[in-house]
Amino acid sequence: MHGKASVIGYVMQELKDSGQDWKNFVNIPLDVDLQKRALKVARESVNSTLRKDLPLAVSRGTLTAGNMSYTKAFTAFQGIMYKNYGLIYRDVYNKGVKKKNISLLMGKLLLWLLYYSGVGVVGFGDKKIKHLAFGSREPDGLSHEVFTDAFRTIPLSNMALAFGRNQTGVPVVDVASEFSKSLYDLYNDRGNYGKSLSPLQRQRLIAQMATAAGVLSGVGGAGELGRIFTPTTGKKAPISLSDMRDFATPIRDQR
């Protein structure tokens, strides 16, 4: 969907710039050069598992001296972030800083700021809706969401972000650890501070185990479904209109 929208928008803009009837773009034959440029736009706008579409850090293991096993472990689910890093490096550094084009530099910085602001708003809104509808974890503040999305663009930043959650940043290791920890707590019937598990805590551990097992088995959408349906063990805040203020003016991050 994103790729198609990007191609259509790009083609319409190119036709408009060339003085053609861009509203009738469906019936206008496209030259080979425009088709190639549109295909490039599509590949840059969406993530892809095809080797030809992956950044070199992922497809050739440039960050791990060519060791593809380590590369797959450290960069799992990071393809789009590495791709964005490459685009930012090209737009901001190569075209702006290196060529000393201040107007282009400021324009690209503003464009990427708007991009990450938009991504953060969508991500925050998605988590907020899931929290209100399914009782999943309360999202952090909007500013936190924007900063996290932008920071994740930096290569290997997923490992730095993981430290705050007592994780390694290596997805397969963290998921396996989550599964084993949940299994251990469930088997010993012990929660925080050595207390017996409540029914809600037991449900959460079972959901976490099922999610981890699904992710490790390669079941599509297992992680997303797990985030939605894993119950929170804390007291759920009542739904009120005051919660809507966080969409526009988050005052502080709450965990």
N, C-alpha and C positions, 0 to 999 in steps of 0.2 A: 504494500500500500504506500509506504513512504517513498520507495523507489519510483513507483508510477507517478505519484504526485510531483516529485522532483523533476522527472523527465518532462511531464506535461508543462509544468511551469517554465522550465528552461526553454523548451521549444517555442512556447507562446511568446516569451520575451525576445527570443532571437528573431522570430518572424516580425514582431512589432518593430524591433530596431531596424530591420531591413526594409520596412515600409510595406509589408504584406498584410493581408487580412488575417490577423492572428486569431480572430474569433472563429474563423473557419479552418482552424489548423488540422482538423481531421481529414479534410479533403485536399490538403496541399501536399504534394510529394516532397519528401525531404531528401536533400542531397547527402551523399555518403559522408562528407566531412561533418555535417551537423548530426548525423546519426551516431558517429563515433564520439563526438563531444557529449551528446546526450547520454550515451552508454557510460561514459566516464563519470558523469554527474550521478547516475544511478548507483554506480559502485561506491562512490564516495558518500552517498547519503544513507546507506544501510549497511548493516553488518552481514558478513557472508563467511561460511565455513570453507569455501573454495580456496585452495592454496594461492591462486593467482590474485585473489582479492584481499588476502591477509597482509598486514604490515610485515616488513622484513624481520622485525623483532620476534614475530610469531612464526612466520613461515620458514625462516632460515636460522633462527636461534641466535641472532646477533648479540643478545644480552647474556647468553650462557655459553659463549665460545663454541657455538654450533651443536651443543648437546641438546638434541630435540626432546629427549625424555624430560630433562629439567625444564626446558622451554614450555612444554605442554602443561607441566605441573604448576609453574609459576605464573603463566599468562592465561590460564583457563578463564573463559568468559570475559576476557579483557580486550578482545579484538577491536571493538568499536572505540575503546578508549585510546588504544595505540594509534588507530587510524586518525582520530581527532587530533592527537598530539602531532602527527605528521602534517596534517592540514594547518594547524596553528603555526608550526615551525615554518612551513612554506609561506603562509600568508603574512605572518607578523615579522619573522626574522628575515627570510630571503627577499621578500618583496618590499618590506617596510624598512627595517633597521639596516640591512645590508646595503640597500640602494638609497638609503637616506631620504625616503619618500615619506615625509611626516604626515601629509594629508591621508595617504593610503594607510599608513600605520595606525593612525587614530581611528580611521573608518573600520579597519579590520578588528581592532580592539573592542570597539563599540559593538560590532556585529557578533563577536564571540561572547561578549558580556550579555547581550540580549539572548543569545542562544542558550547559555547556561542558566539564565534567569528563567527562560521559558521551560527548560527541562526540569528545573527545580520546582517550579509551580505545578507542573503536571505530575511529577513524582510525589510531591507533598499532598496534592489533592487526591491522588490515587490511594495513598496510604490512609488519608483522613477518612475517605469514603469507606474503605475496608474496615477501619476501626469502628466507625459508627454503625455499619451494617452487620459486621460479623463479630465485633468485639476483639479484633486482633490488636496487636501492640500499638499504643498511641504513638504517632509519628513525632519526630523531633521538630524543632522550629523550621520555618521556611528558609531562613538564612542559613541554617545548618545544612539543609538539603541542597541548596545552591552551592555552598562551599564544598560539600562532599563531592558533588558531581564534577565540579571544576578541578578539584584536587586529584581525583581519580584519573585524570588525563595524563598525569605525570607517570612515566614508566615505573613499575614496581611499587607504586604508591599504595596499592591494595594491601601490601604487607605492613606499611606504616599505619594505615587505618585499622588494621586488624589488631594491633597491639593494644588498643584501647578496649577491645572486646575479649582480651585474653585468648586470642587466636593467632595462628601463624601466617595467615594470608594465602596459604596454599589450599585451594578449595577442597581437594580430595582428602587432605590430612584433616582439615577442620570438620568436614562432614563425617568422616569416619570417627573422629574424636567425639563428636556430638552423639553419634549413635551409641558408642561404647559407654559414654557417661550416662546417657539416659537409661540404657539397659542396666547399668550398675545400680543407679539410684532406685530404679523400679524393682529390681531383684531384692535389694536390701530394705526396701520400704522406708527409706530415709530421705528427708528433704533438707532444707536449710536448718542449721543449728541442731542436727540430729533428731529432729521431730519426725513423727510418722507422717506419711504423705496423706494429704487431704484428697477427696475424690477428684477435685479439680486439678490438683497437681499430678495425680495419676493419669488423668486424661491428657494432660499436656505432655507428659513424658512419652506416652504411647503415640501421640501425634508426631512428636519430634522424631521418634524412632522410625515411624512409617515414612515421614518425609525424607529422612536421611537415607533410608533403604531405597526409596524411589529414585533419589538423585544419584546414588552410587550405581544403581542398576540402569541408569540412562533413560528413565521414564520421563517423557516430555511433560513439562509443566508441573512436575512434582514439587519443586521448590516453591513456586508461586502458590499452589494450592495449600501447601503446608503453612505458608505465612498467613493465609487467609483463615484457615480453620483451626490453627493451633490456639487453644484458649489461653487467655492471660490469667495468671494466678493472683494478681493484685486486685484491689477493688476497682471496678469499672466506674469511671466518672459518668454522671448522668448527662444525657444529651441536652444541650441548651443552645440558644442562639448566640450566646457569648462565645461559644467555640469558634464561630465563624470569623472572629477577629483575627485568628491565627492565619487565615488565608491571605490577609493583606498586610497586617502589622504585627508580626510575632514579637512579643516583648522579651520573652526569655525561652530558652529551650527547657522542656520538661521531659524527664525520663520516667 
